[in-house]
Amino acid sequence: MEEQHIADMAKDRTVTTASRWSRVNRVTLLRVLSGLIGALLFVVFVTRGAFPASAASLVVGLLVVALAATIAVQPPIVRVWRRVVAWPGLGHTALVAGVVAIGSVLRFWGLRFGLPYLDHPDEWAVADRAVAMLQTADYNPRSFIYPTLYTYLQVPVAGMHFIAGVGAGLYETVDDIDPAHYYVWGRGFTALLGSATVLLTYVLGRLWYGPMVGLLAALFLAVYPSAVGDAHYITTDTPSMFFTLLAFLPMVWMALRPPERHTDRLALTLIAGFCVGLAMATKYNVVVLIVPLLVALVAMARSQRAPKHPRYTTVLVGSTCSFVGVALGFTLGTPFWISELPNVLNDVASVLVHYRFTGHPGAESSQSALFYWGAFLNESALVAWAGFGGLVLAFVRRRTADVLLLSFAVLYFIQMSGVTVVFFRNAMPFLPFLCLLAAMAVMTLIDAYQVRVSASPESPKRAIAFSPHPVVLVALFAVLFSIQPFSRAVYEDWLRARPTTRILATEWVEQNAPDGSRIWLEDQTLILSDRLQVQGGQPMTSNPLEWYQENGFRYLVVNDDVAANAPEQLAPFGEPVAEFVRDDRYGPLLSIYATGVGDVADDERTPSGATLGGGTLVLDGYRHAGEVQAGTALQLALYWQVTKSLTQDYVVYVHLVDDEDTKVAQRDVPPLNGSRPTSSWQAGELIRDDQDLPVSGEVAPGTYRLLVGMYDPQTLTPLNDAGPIELGKVVVR
C-alpha cells in the first residue's frame, strides 16, 4: 500500500508538472505569436506602398484583427474579463453604454449635411469667427450677440483640422482652411458634447432619483429628435445644454450629498459657481442657473448637523464663493467682457429687444408657452405628458431634489414663454429636465404599482413572481416612450445623410452646362465652379426671356421658396428642365429653366475680322446696343475664333474713350470672367465672351468710341496686331 501511495504521488507530481509546463508553453506561445504578428504588421504597414492599395488595406486589417485576438486571450487579460463578467453592475452599465452609443450614433450620423452649403443661419457666428481667430491670432470677437466660450473651444478644433489637412495635402497655410471640410470637424465636436449630455443626464438622474430614472431619462434624451438634430451644427444650443447639466453636478452634490468638512463645502460651492459661469459664457439665457445654485446652498446649510458655524454664515460665505466662481467661469469663457463692456451691454440689449419687442418674422407667437408645449407634443407626446406629470408630482412632494429641479425647469420655461420670438432650439437646456421629470414620473408609477401588488394578500404568488422583475415594466415603458422620437430621429438623420436639393441642383448644372456658360441665380443660392459665369441676385422675371437669350444666359435657377414670381410671369419661360423638390430630402424647392441658347455660331453679331497675336485669334464679331445709360453697364458680347491653340492666359481690356482718347470707362478681366482661361482654348473653337462694361454715373453724356484687345498680365505686353480693335460708337445717355 505504501509503495502504491508513493507511486500515485509521483504520478500526481508528473501530471502537475506536465500541466504547469503545458500552461507555461501556452503562455509563451501566445506572447511569441502576438509579438510576431505585431512585427509583421509593422513591416506591412511601412512597406504598404509596394502593394496594391486594396490588398495592403486587407492585409493590414486582418493582421490588426489577429493581433487584437492574441492580446485578448493573454492570461492577464482573461483574468480581467472574468472579473468584469462577475461584476454585479455589468448589466446596468452595459445598458447605460448602449443608450449613450445610440445617442452618439444618431448625433454623428449625417454631419456632412448640406455641405458646402450652410443651411443653418447661425453656424457662421461661431465657426467662421473661430477660424478667423486661428488665422489672425486676434481673439477679440467684437460681437457679443452670443457669448464666446464655444467660439474659443472651436479654435483648437480648427487647429487640429488644419494639421490633419496639411497631412492630407489639403492645406499649406491657415488661410487655406476650407469651411466645407472644417465644418465636419466643428460639428463633430458639437455631436461629442451632445453625446456627453446624454451621459450627464444619466448621472444626474441617478443622483436625483436613482439609477433607473437616470437610465430612462438618458434614453429619452438620446433619441429626442430636436436634441439629435441640433447636435449636427456648430451653434451654442447643444453646448449650452451640456454646460447647464455640468453645472448641476456640483449643485446636486451640495443639496443631496453635502460633504462633512466646511472647507470641502466651500470648495464645492466655488466649483458650482464656476460651472454656472461657464454655462452663462455659452449662452446668456441660462442665467437662471443662479436660482438653483442658491437653492443648493440653502439645502446644504440646512443639512448641517451641529454646525460649528451658523447656517446663515454658511449660506453667506457659500454665496460669496459661488459668485466668485460665476465671475471666474464667465470671464474665462468671455474674457473681453470687461474691456468691451459697452459692446457687451449693447449686444445683450439688442437680443432682448429683438426677442421681446422687435420680433422675428416667421418665428413669432403671441402664446409662446402653447407654442413650446405643442412642439414638445410633436417631438414626443408621451415624454411631454409624462414630463408634465412629473412636474405636478414634484410640486406636490417638494422634496429637496424636486425643489432643486423645479427651480431651474420652471424658471427657464417661464423665461422662454415670456418673449414673442420663439425658436425651439432655445429649449435645448430645458430638454434634459423634461426627460428627467418624465422618467421620474414613470418610475414613480412603476414603484407604486409594485408596492400595491406586493401588498395584496389575495395574490402572494403574483407578488413573488412580479417583484424580481421590475426591469420588464421599465423595458416596456422605455420602448413605448422611445419608439416615436427614435423613428423620427432616424428618419431625419437619414434625410441629413442624403444630398440636399441644392447639392442635386449644383450637380445638374455642373453636368449640363458647358465651360464658360452664363448662369442666372436669383438669390445666389448655388455655389458653382469657376468654369461657369454666375450672375443674378434679382428675380428671374426682372428681365424678359429675350434679354437672357441676347446676353448668352444658358440656364436660370429659381429658388421657389423665396421667389415672388407669379405663375403668369413664369409662363413665357416655359416649363423647367429640372426641378428639385423636398419630397424625401432637405433643401429649398429649386427650378431650373433653359433659355434655348445653343450654338454661339447662330448668334446675331456685327462682323469684325480683326486679329490678335498674328492671327492666332480672330474677332469674328461683336454685339452691343450702341447706347447705355450712365450709371449702368453696357452689354457687350465678343466672339473669338481660335485659329491656333494658346499657351498663355491673357486678359481682355475694354475701353470707352472720347475723341481725345481719354478713357471714361474701363474693364480689364480675363475672358469669360476667368471661367475659361485662354490657355484652354483649342483651335477651331468659336467662343462667346461677355464683357459687360460698367459706365459710371459721372460720365458725361455724349458719343464715345469702344475699344477692345488683350494683353499679357505678367508683362503688360499687348497681344494686338494693329492696336486696339474698335467696335464702333457708343452713346452715353
DAQUI-V163112 format. One record per residue. N is the residue number from 1. PHI is phi in whole degrees, -180 to 180 (* if undefined). D_CENTER is the distance of its C-alpha to the mean C-alpha in whole Angstrom. Layout:
n:N phi:PHI d_center:D_CENTER
n:N phi:PHI d_center:D_CENTER
//
This chain:
n:1 phi:* d_center:84
n:2 phi:-65 d_center:83
n:3 phi:-66 d_center:83
n:4 phi:-65 d_center:80
n:5 phi:-63 d_center:78
n:6 phi:-64 d_center:78
n:7 phi:-65 d_center:77
n:8 phi:-64 d_center:74
n:9 phi:-64 d_center:73
n:10 phi:-63 d_center:73
n:11 phi:-65 d_center:71
n:12 phi:-63 d_center:68
n:13 phi:-63 d_center:68
n:14 phi:-64 d_center:68
n:15 phi:-65 d_center:65
n:16 phi:-62 d_center:63
n:17 phi:-63 d_center:63
n:18 phi:-64 d_center:62
n:19 phi:-65 d_center:59
n:20 phi:-63 d_center:58
n:21 phi:-64 d_center:59
n:22 phi:-63 d_center:57
n:23 phi:-66 d_center:54
n:24 phi:-62 d_center:54
n:25 phi:-65 d_center:54
n:26 phi:-67 d_center:51
n:27 phi:-63 d_center:49
n:28 phi:-61 d_center:50
n:29 phi:-62 d_center:49
n:30 phi:-64 d_center:46
n:31 phi:-65 d_center:45
n:32 phi:-63 d_center:47
n:33 phi:-64 d_center:45
n:34 phi:-65 d_center:41
n:35 phi:-65 d_center:43
n:36 phi:-64 d_center:44
n:37 phi:-65 d_center:40
n:38 phi:-62 d_center:38
n:39 phi:-64 d_center:41
n:40 phi:-65 d_center:40
n:41 phi:-62 d_center:37
n:42 phi:-62 d_center:37
n:43 phi:-63 d_center:39
n:44 phi:-64 d_center:37
n:45 phi:-65 d_center:34
n:46 phi:-78 d_center:36
n:47 phi:-113 d_center:38
n:48 phi:-66 d_center:35
n:49 phi:-66 d_center:35
n:50 phi:-84 d_center:39
n:51 phi:-116 d_center:38
n:52 phi:-57 d_center:36
n:53 phi:-57 d_center:32
n:54 phi:-65 d_center:32
n:55 phi:-67 d_center:35
n:56 phi:-63 d_center:34
n:57 phi:-63 d_center:31
n:58 phi:-65 d_center:33
n:59 phi:-65 d_center:35
n:60 phi:-62 d_center:33
n:61 phi:-62 d_center:31
n:62 phi:-65 d_center:35
n:63 phi:-67 d_center:36
n:64 phi:-63 d_center:33
n:65 phi:-63 d_center:33
n:66 phi:-64 d_center:37
n:67 phi:-64 d_center:36
n:68 phi:-63 d_center:34
n:69 phi:-67 d_center:37
n:70 phi:-68 d_center:40
n:71 phi:-72 d_center:38
n:72 phi:-66 d_center:37
n:73 phi:-99 d_center:41
n:74 phi:-66 d_center:42
n:75 phi:-52 d_center:45
n:76 phi:-62 d_center:43
n:77 phi:-68 d_center:39
n:78 phi:-62 d_center:41
n:79 phi:-64 d_center:43
n:80 phi:-65 d_center:39
n:81 phi:-60 d_center:38
n:82 phi:-64 d_center:42
n:83 phi:-66 d_center:41
n:84 phi:-63 d_center:37
n:85 phi:-63 d_center:39
n:86 phi:-81 d_center:41
n:87 phi:-70 d_center:39
n:88 phi:-62 d_center:39
n:89 phi:-89 d_center:36
n:90 phi:-62 d_center:34
n:91 phi:-61 d_center:34
n:92 phi:-65 d_center:32
n:93 phi:-63 d_center:30
n:94 phi:-64 d_center:29
n:95 phi:-65 d_center:28
n:96 phi:-62 d_center:26
n:97 phi:-62 d_center:24
n:98 phi:-65 d_center:24
n:99 phi:-64 d_center:22
n:100 phi:-63 d_center:20
n:101 phi:-65 d_center:19
n:102 phi:-61 d_center:19
n:103 phi:-62 d_center:16
n:104 phi:-68 d_center:14
n:105 phi:-60 d_center:15
n:106 phi:-64 d_center:13
n:107 phi:-84 d_center:10
n:108 phi:-92 d_center:10
n:109 phi:-75 d_center:11
n:110 phi:84 d_center:9
n:111 phi:-67 d_center:6
n:112 phi:-82 d_center:8
n:113 phi:-49 d_center:8
n:114 phi:78 d_center:10
n:115 phi:-62 d_center:10
n:116 phi:-83 d_center:12
n:117 phi:-85 d_center:11
n:118 phi:-111 d_center:9
n:119 phi:-81 d_center:10
n:120 phi:-84 d_center:8
n:121 phi:-72 d_center:11
n:122 phi:-115 d_center:10
n:123 phi:-61 d_center:7
n:124 phi:-59 d_center:10
n:125 phi:-61 d_center:12
n:126 phi:-101 d_center:11
n:127 phi:-67 d_center:9
n:128 phi:-67 d_center:12
n:129 phi:-69 d_center:15
n:130 phi:-64 d_center:14
n:131 phi:-64 d_center:15
n:132 phi:-62 d_center:18
n:133 phi:-63 d_center:19
n:134 phi:-65 d_center:19
n:135 phi:-79 d_center:21
n:136 phi:-112 d_center:23
n:137 phi:60 d_center:24
n:138 phi:-101 d_center:24
n:139 phi:-98 d_center:22
n:140 phi:-90 d_center:23
n:141 phi:-73 d_center:20
n:142 phi:62 d_center:23
n:143 phi:-138 d_center:21
n:144 phi:-128 d_center:21
n:145 phi:-59 d_center:19
n:146 phi:-111 d_center:17
n:147 phi:-60 d_center:18
n:148 phi:-104 d_center:17
n:149 phi:-57 d_center:17
n:150 phi:-69 d_center:13
n:151 phi:-63 d_center:13
n:152 phi:-66 d_center:16
n:153 phi:-67 d_center:14
n:154 phi:-79 d_center:12
n:155 phi:-61 d_center:15
n:156 phi:-63 d_center:16
n:157 phi:-63 d_center:13
n:158 phi:-63 d_center:13
n:159 phi:-64 d_center:17
n:160 phi:-64 d_center:17
n:161 phi:-63 d_center:15
n:162 phi:-62 d_center:17
n:163 phi:-61 d_center:20
n:164 phi:-63 d_center:19
n:165 phi:-66 d_center:18
n:166 phi:-64 d_center:22
n:167 phi:-64 d_center:23
n:168 phi:-90 d_center:22
n:169 phi:83 d_center:24
n:170 phi:-84 d_center:21
n:171 phi:-127 d_center:21
n:172 phi:-120 d_center:25
n:173 phi:-132 d_center:24
n:174 phi:-65 d_center:21
n:175 phi:-70 d_center:21
n:176 phi:-86 d_center:20
n:177 phi:-57 d_center:16
n:178 phi:-102 d_center:15
n:179 phi:-56 d_center:11
n:180 phi:-60 d_center:11
n:181 phi:-94 d_center:11
n:182 phi:-67 d_center:10
n:183 phi:-60 d_center:6
n:184 phi:-64 d_center:7
n:185 phi:-67 d_center:8
n:186 phi:-61 d_center:6
n:187 phi:-66 d_center:4
n:188 phi:-61 d_center:7
n:189 phi:-67 d_center:9
n:190 phi:-62 d_center:7
n:191 phi:-62 d_center:8
n:192 phi:-64 d_center:11
n:193 phi:-65 d_center:12
n:194 phi:-64 d_center:12
n:195 phi:-66 d_center:14
n:196 phi:-64 d_center:16
n:197 phi:-65 d_center:16
n:198 phi:-62 d_center:18
n:199 phi:-65 d_center:21
n:200 phi:-63 d_center:21
n:201 phi:-62 d_center:22
n:202 phi:-63 d_center:25
n:203 phi:-61 d_center:26
n:204 phi:-66 d_center:27
n:205 phi:-61 d_center:28
n:206 phi:-65 d_center:30
n:207 phi:-67 d_center:32
n:208 phi:-75 d_center:32
n:209 phi:-129 d_center:33
n:210 phi:116 d_center:34
n:211 phi:-63 d_center:32
n:212 phi:-71 d_center:32
n:213 phi:-63 d_center:30
n:214 phi:-61 d_center:28
n:215 phi:-65 d_center:27
n:216 phi:-64 d_center:27
n:217 phi:-62 d_center:25
n:218 phi:-63 d_center:22
n:219 phi:-64 d_center:22
n:220 phi:-59 d_center:22
n:221 phi:-72 d_center:19
n:222 phi:-59 d_center:17
n:223 phi:-107 d_center:18
n:224 phi:-65 d_center:17
n:225 phi:-57 d_center:15
n:226 phi:-68 d_center:13
n:227 phi:-65 d_center:13
n:228 phi:-67 d_center:11
n:229 phi:-65 d_center:9
n:230 phi:-67 d_center:8
n:231 phi:-73 d_center:7
n:232 phi:-93 d_center:4
n:233 phi:-132 d_center:2
n:234 phi:-89 d_center:4
n:235 phi:-127 d_center:7
n:236 phi:-90 d_center:11
n:237 phi:-74 d_center:11
n:238 phi:-64 d_center:11
n:239 phi:-59 d_center:12
n:240 phi:-63 d_center:15
n:241 phi:-63 d_center:16
n:242 phi:-62 d_center:16
n:243 phi:-71 d_center:18
n:244 phi:-64 d_center:20
n:245 phi:-67 d_center:21
n:246 phi:-61 d_center:22
n:247 phi:-68 d_center:24
n:248 phi:-75 d_center:26
n:249 phi:-58 d_center:27
n:250 phi:-66 d_center:30
n:251 phi:-68 d_center:31
n:252 phi:-65 d_center:31
n:253 phi:-62 d_center:33
n:254 phi:-63 d_center:35
n:255 phi:-82 d_center:36
n:256 phi:-107 d_center:37
n:257 phi:-136 d_center:38
n:258 phi:-67 d_center:39
n:259 phi:-70 d_center:40
n:260 phi:-80 d_center:44
n:261 phi:-75 d_center:44
n:262 phi:-64 d_center:44
n:263 phi:-66 d_center:42
n:264 phi:-66 d_center:40
n:265 phi:-66 d_center:39
n:266 phi:-65 d_center:39
n:267 phi:-63 d_center:36
n:268 phi:-67 d_center:34
n:269 phi:-66 d_center:34
n:270 phi:-65 d_center:33
n:271 phi:-64 d_center:30
n:272 phi:-61 d_center:29
n:273 phi:-63 d_center:29
n:274 phi:-61 d_center:27
n:275 phi:-67 d_center:24
n:276 phi:-63 d_center:25
n:277 phi:-62 d_center:25
n:278 phi:-63 d_center:21
n:279 phi:-63 d_center:20
n:280 phi:-66 d_center:21
n:281 phi:-78 d_center:20
n:282 phi:-97 d_center:16
n:283 phi:-156 d_center:17
n:284 phi:-64 d_center:21
n:285 phi:-70 d_center:21
n:286 phi:-89 d_center:22
n:287 phi:-60 d_center:25
n:288 phi:-66 d_center:27
n:289 phi:-60 d_center:26
n:290 phi:-63 d_center:30
n:291 phi:-67 d_center:32
n:292 phi:-62 d_center:31
n:293 phi:-64 d_center:31
n:294 phi:-67 d_center:35
n:295 phi:-61 d_center:35
n:296 phi:-64 d_center:35
n:297 phi:-63 d_center:37
n:298 phi:-64 d_center:40
n:299 phi:-63 d_center:40
n:300 phi:-67 d_center:40
n:301 phi:-66 d_center:43
n:302 phi:-70 d_center:45
n:303 phi:-82 d_center:44
n:304 phi:-67 d_center:46
n:305 phi:-105 d_center:50
n:306 phi:46 d_center:53
n:307 phi:-66 d_center:50
n:308 phi:-73 d_center:52
n:309 phi:-116 d_center:50
n:310 phi:-58 d_center:50
n:311 phi:-64 d_center:47
n:312 phi:-66 d_center:47
n:313 phi:-68 d_center:47
n:314 phi:-61 d_center:44
n:315 phi:-65 d_center:42
n:316 phi:-65 d_center:43
n:317 phi:-67 d_center:42
n:318 phi:-63 d_center:39
n:319 phi:-63 d_center:38
n:320 phi:-61 d_center:38
n:321 phi:-62 d_center:36
n:322 phi:-64 d_center:33
n:323 phi:-72 d_center:33
n:324 phi:-64 d_center:34
n:325 phi:-63 d_center:31
n:326 phi:-59 d_center:29
n:327 phi:-62 d_center:30
n:328 phi:-65 d_center:29
n:329 phi:-64 d_center:25
n:330 phi:-66 d_center:24
n:331 phi:-68 d_center:26
n:332 phi:-63 d_center:24
n:333 phi:-83 d_center:21
n:334 phi:-132 d_center:22
n:335 phi:-67 d_center:25
n:336 phi:-96 d_center:26
n:337 phi:-68 d_center:27
n:338 phi:-79 d_center:30
n:339 phi:-70 d_center:31
n:340 phi:-112 d_center:29
n:341 phi:-55 d_center:30
n:342 phi:-59 d_center:31
n:343 phi:-65 d_center:28
n:344 phi:-61 d_center:26
n:345 phi:-63 d_center:28
n:346 phi:-65 d_center:28
n:347 phi:-69 d_center:24
n:348 phi:-63 d_center:25
n:349 phi:-63 d_center:27
n:350 phi:-65 d_center:26
n:351 phi:-66 d_center:23
n:352 phi:-63 d_center:26
n:353 phi:-64 d_center:28
n:354 phi:-62 d_center:25
n:355 phi:-75 d_center:24
n:356 phi:-97 d_center:28
n:357 phi:-124 d_center:30
n:358 phi:-65 d_center:28
n:359 phi:87 d_center:26
n:360 phi:-139 d_center:23
n:361 phi:-53 d_center:24
n:362 phi:90 d_center:23
n:363 phi:-138 d_center:21
n:364 phi:-126 d_center:25
n:365 phi:-153 d_center:27
n:366 phi:-83 d_center:31
n:367 phi:-130 d_center:30
n:368 phi:-62 d_center:27
n:369 phi:-62 d_center:28
n:370 phi:-68 d_center:29
n:371 phi:-61 d_center:25
n:372 phi:-68 d_center:24
n:373 phi:-64 d_center:26
n:374 phi:-63 d_center:26
n:375 phi:-67 d_center:22
n:376 phi:-63 d_center:23
n:377 phi:-64 d_center:25
n:378 phi:-68 d_center:23
n:379 phi:-73 d_center:21
n:380 phi:-163 d_center:23
n:381 phi:-62 d_center:27
n:382 phi:-66 d_center:28
n:383 phi:-64 d_center:26
n:384 phi:-63 d_center:27
n:385 phi:-67 d_center:30
n:386 phi:-65 d_center:31
n:387 phi:-63 d_center:29
n:388 phi:-64 d_center:31
n:389 phi:-62 d_center:34
n:390 phi:-64 d_center:33
n:391 phi:-63 d_center:33
n:392 phi:-63 d_center:36
n:393 phi:-61 d_center:37
n:394 phi:-65 d_center:36
n:395 phi:-65 d_center:38
n:396 phi:-73 d_center:41
n:397 phi:-75 d_center:41
n:398 phi:56 d_center:40
n:399 phi:-71 d_center:39
n:400 phi:-58 d_center:38
n:401 phi:-63 d_center:35
n:402 phi:-65 d_center:35
n:403 phi:-63 d_center:35
n:404 phi:-62 d_center:33
n:405 phi:-67 d_center:30
n:406 phi:-66 d_center:31
n:407 phi:-62 d_center:31
n:408 phi:-98 d_center:28
n:409 phi:-60 d_center:27
n:410 phi:-67 d_center:29
n:411 phi:-65 d_center:29
n:412 phi:-67 d_center:25
n:413 phi:-67 d_center:26
n:414 phi:-62 d_center:29
n:415 phi:-63 d_center:26
n:416 phi:-62 d_center:24
n:417 phi:-83 d_center:27
n:418 phi:-93 d_center:29
n:419 phi:-125 d_center:27
n:420 phi:-84 d_center:27
n:421 phi:-79 d_center:23
n:422 phi:-126 d_center:21
n:423 phi:-123 d_center:17
n:424 phi:-66 d_center:17
n:425 phi:-64 d_center:14
n:426 phi:-69 d_center:16
n:427 phi:-86 d_center:18
n:428 phi:-55 d_center:15
n:429 phi:-64 d_center:18
n:430 phi:-83 d_center:21
n:431 phi:-59 d_center:19
n:432 phi:-58 d_center:21
n:433 phi:-75 d_center:24
n:434 phi:-62 d_center:24
n:435 phi:-67 d_center:24
n:436 phi:-65 d_center:26
n:437 phi:-64 d_center:29
n:438 phi:-64 d_center:29
n:439 phi:-65 d_center:29
n:440 phi:-64 d_center:32
n:441 phi:-65 d_center:34
n:442 phi:-63 d_center:33
n:443 phi:-68 d_center:35
n:444 phi:-63 d_center:38
n:445 phi:-65 d_center:39
n:446 phi:-65 d_center:39
n:447 phi:-63 d_center:41
n:448 phi:-65 d_center:43
n:449 phi:-67 d_center:44
n:450 phi:-62 d_center:45
n:451 phi:-62 d_center:47
n:452 phi:-66 d_center:49
n:453 phi:-67 d_center:49
n:454 phi:-66 d_center:50
n:455 phi:-85 d_center:53
n:456 phi:-78 d_center:54
n:457 phi:-74 d_center:58
n:458 phi:-75 d_center:58
n:459 phi:-135 d_center:56
n:460 phi:-64 d_center:56
n:461 phi:-64 d_center:55
n:462 phi:-63 d_center:52
n:463 phi:-64 d_center:51
n:464 phi:-67 d_center:51
n:465 phi:-72 d_center:49
n:466 phi:-84 d_center:46
n:467 phi:-59 d_center:46
n:468 phi:-75 d_center:45
n:469 phi:-126 d_center:42
n:470 phi:-69 d_center:40
n:471 phi:-64 d_center:37
n:472 phi:-63 d_center:38
n:473 phi:-64 d_center:37
n:474 phi:-60 d_center:34
n:475 phi:-63 d_center:33
n:476 phi:-64 d_center:34
n:477 phi:-65 d_center:32
n:478 phi:-61 d_center:29
n:479 phi:-66 d_center:29
n:480 phi:-62 d_center:30
n:481 phi:-79 d_center:27
n:482 phi:-98 d_center:24
n:483 phi:-65 d_center:25
n:484 phi:-67 d_center:24
n:485 phi:-65 d_center:21
n:486 phi:-64 d_center:20
n:487 phi:-62 d_center:21
n:488 phi:-68 d_center:19
n:489 phi:-62 d_center:16
n:490 phi:-64 d_center:17
n:491 phi:-63 d_center:18
n:492 phi:-68 d_center:14
n:493 phi:-66 d_center:13
n:494 phi:-60 d_center:15
n:495 phi:-65 d_center:15
n:496 phi:-64 d_center:11
n:497 phi:-77 d_center:13
n:498 phi:-91 d_center:15
n:499 phi:-61 d_center:15
n:500 phi:-77 d_center:15
n:501 phi:-62 d_center:18
n:502 phi:-65 d_center:17
n:503 phi:-64 d_center:17
n:504 phi:-66 d_center:20
n:505 phi:-65 d_center:22
n:506 phi:-62 d_center:21
n:507 phi:-61 d_center:22
n:508 phi:-64 d_center:25
n:509 phi:-63 d_center:26
n:510 phi:-63 d_center:26
n:511 phi:-79 d_center:28
n:512 phi:-104 d_center:31
n:513 phi:-95 d_center:31
n:514 phi:-66 d_center:33
n:515 phi:-57 d_center:33
n:516 phi:83 d_center:33
n:517 phi:-64 d_center:33
n:518 phi:-92 d_center:32
n:519 phi:-123 d_center:30
n:520 phi:-100 d_center:29
n:521 phi:-113 d_center:26
n:522 phi:-59 d_center:26
n:523 phi:-127 d_center:23
n:524 phi:54 d_center:22
n:525 phi:-79 d_center:19
n:526 phi:-115 d_center:19
n:527 phi:-108 d_center:19
n:528 phi:-108 d_center:22
n:529 phi:-70 d_center:24
n:530 phi:-68 d_center:26
n:531 phi:-75 d_center:29
n:532 phi:-112 d_center:29
n:533 phi:-99 d_center:30
n:534 phi:-109 d_center:28
n:535 phi:-146 d_center:29
n:536 phi:143 d_center:29
n:537 phi:101 d_center:27
n:538 phi:-120 d_center:30
n:539 phi:-56 d_center:30
n:540 phi:-59 d_center:32
n:541 phi:-77 d_center:35
n:542 phi:-66 d_center:36
n:543 phi:-129 d_center:38
n:544 phi:-73 d_center:40
n:545 phi:-58 d_center:40
n:546 phi:-62 d_center:43
n:547 phi:-64 d_center:41
n:548 phi:-65 d_center:38
n:549 phi:-67 d_center:40
n:550 phi:-65 d_center:43
n:551 phi:-97 d_center:40
n:552 phi:78 d_center:38
n:553 phi:-77 d_center:35
n:554 phi:-91 d_center:35
n:555 phi:-132 d_center:32
n:556 phi:-121 d_center:30
n:557 phi:-107 d_center:27
n:558 phi:-116 d_center:26
n:559 phi:-93 d_center:23
n:560 phi:-69 d_center:25
n:561 phi:-72 d_center:23
n:562 phi:-118 d_center:24
n:563 phi:-72 d_center:27
n:564 phi:-108 d_center:30
n:565 phi:-90 d_center:32
n:566 phi:-75 d_center:35
n:567 phi:-55 d_center:37
n:568 phi:-68 d_center:40
n:569 phi:-74 d_center:38
n:570 phi:-82 d_center:36
n:571 phi:-56 d_center:39
n:572 phi:-63 d_center:41
n:573 phi:-87 d_center:38
n:574 phi:77 d_center:38
n:575 phi:-88 d_center:36
n:576 phi:-62 d_center:33
n:577 phi:-82 d_center:33
n:578 phi:-156 d_center:29
n:579 phi:-132 d_center:27
n:580 phi:-128 d_center:23
n:581 phi:-109 d_center:23
n:582 phi:-97 d_center:21
n:583 phi:-59 d_center:23
n:584 phi:-140 d_center:21
n:585 phi:-162 d_center:17
n:586 phi:-90 d_center:15
n:587 phi:120 d_center:16
n:588 phi:-74 d_center:19
n:589 phi:-81 d_center:22
n:590 phi:-117 d_center:23
n:591 phi:-127 d_center:27
n:592 phi:-120 d_center:29
n:593 phi:-109 d_center:32
n:594 phi:-99 d_center:35
n:595 phi:-86 d_center:37
n:596 phi:91 d_center:40
n:597 phi:-66 d_center:40
n:598 phi:-127 d_center:41
n:599 phi:-71 d_center:43
n:600 phi:-64 d_center:44
n:601 phi:-63 d_center:48
n:602 phi:-88 d_center:48
n:603 phi:-68 d_center:47
n:604 phi:-75 d_center:50
n:605 phi:-161 d_center:50
n:606 phi:-87 d_center:53
n:607 phi:-63 d_center:55
n:608 phi:-130 d_center:55
n:609 phi:87 d_center:55
n:610 phi:-66 d_center:55
n:611 phi:-118 d_center:54
n:612 phi:-133 d_center:52
n:613 phi:61 d_center:52
n:614 phi:66 d_center:55
n:615 phi:90 d_center:54
n:616 phi:-63 d_center:51
n:617 phi:-121 d_center:50
n:618 phi:-121 d_center:51
n:619 phi:-78 d_center:50
n:620 phi:-63 d_center:51
n:621 phi:178 d_center:51
n:622 phi:-151 d_center:49
n:623 phi:-149 d_center:48
n:624 phi:-155 d_center:47
n:625 phi:-77 d_center:49
n:626 phi:85 d_center:51
n:627 phi:-153 d_center:50
n:628 phi:-153 d_center:47
n:629 phi:-86 d_center:47
n:630 phi:-57 d_center:46
n:631 phi:94 d_center:43
n:632 phi:-122 d_center:41
n:633 phi:-120 d_center:41
n:634 phi:-82 d_center:43
n:635 phi:-75 d_center:42
n:636 phi:-130 d_center:43
n:637 phi:-120 d_center:43
n:638 phi:-112 d_center:45
n:639 phi:-119 d_center:46
n:640 phi:-99 d_center:46
n:641 phi:-99 d_center:48
n:642 phi:-93 d_center:48
n:643 phi:-99 d_center:51
n:644 phi:-149 d_center:50
n:645 phi:-60 d_center:46
n:646 phi:-100 d_center:45
n:647 phi:-107 d_center:44
n:648 phi:-117 d_center:42
n:649 phi:-101 d_center:40
n:650 phi:-114 d_center:41
n:651 phi:-112 d_center:41
n:652 phi:-91 d_center:42
n:653 phi:-113 d_center:44
n:654 phi:-128 d_center:45
n:655 phi:-121 d_center:47
n:656 phi:-110 d_center:49
n:657 phi:-124 d_center:52
n:658 phi:-92 d_center:55
n:659 phi:-66 d_center:59
n:660 phi:-100 d_center:59
n:661 phi:62 d_center:56
n:662 phi:-85 d_center:54
n:663 phi:-75 d_center:50
n:664 phi:-109 d_center:49
n:665 phi:-154 d_center:46
n:666 phi:-150 d_center:44
n:667 phi:-145 d_center:41
n:668 phi:-127 d_center:40
n:669 phi:-142 d_center:37
n:670 phi:-58 d_center:37
n:671 phi:-56 d_center:38
n:672 phi:53 d_center:36
n:673 phi:56 d_center:33
n:674 phi:83 d_center:33
n:675 phi:-73 d_center:31
n:676 phi:-138 d_center:35
n:677 phi:-58 d_center:36
n:678 phi:-63 d_center:40
n:679 phi:-67 d_center:40
n:680 phi:-97 d_center:38
n:681 phi:-74 d_center:41
n:682 phi:-112 d_center:44
n:683 phi:-57 d_center:47
n:684 phi:97 d_center:48
n:685 phi:-78 d_center:45
n:686 phi:-115 d_center:45
n:687 phi:-117 d_center:42
n:688 phi:-90 d_center:41
n:689 phi:-124 d_center:40
n:690 phi:-86 d_center:39
n:691 phi:-123 d_center:40
n:692 phi:-62 d_center:40
n:693 phi:-101 d_center:41
n:694 phi:-68 d_center:40
n:695 phi:-116 d_center:43
n:696 phi:-64 d_center:43
n:697 phi:-67 d_center:45
n:698 phi:-86 d_center:47
n:699 phi:-70 d_center:49
n:700 phi:-70 d_center:52
n:701 phi:-58 d_center:54
n:702 phi:157 d_center:56
n:703 phi:-109 d_center:56
n:704 phi:-131 d_center:54
n:705 phi:-98 d_center:54
n:706 phi:-109 d_center:51
n:707 phi:-121 d_center:51
n:708 phi:-137 d_center:48
n:709 phi:179 d_center:48
n:710 phi:-134 d_center:46
n:711 phi:-152 d_center:46
n:712 phi:-81 d_center:44
n:713 phi:-67 d_center:42
n:714 phi:-78 d_center:42
n:715 phi:-111 d_center:46
n:716 phi:62 d_center:46
n:717 phi:-79 d_center:49
n:718 phi:-66 d_center:50
n:719 phi:-97 d_center:50
n:720 phi:-67 d_center:52
n:721 phi:-88 d_center:56
n:722 phi:-134 d_center:58
n:723 phi:81 d_center:55
n:724 phi:-58 d_center:53
n:725 phi:-89 d_center:53
n:726 phi:-91 d_center:54
n:727 phi:-114 d_center:52
n:728 phi:87 d_center:55
n:729 phi:-100 d_center:55
n:730 phi:-131 d_center:52
n:731 phi:-97 d_center:53
n:732 phi:-95 d_center:51
n:733 phi:-88 d_center:51
//
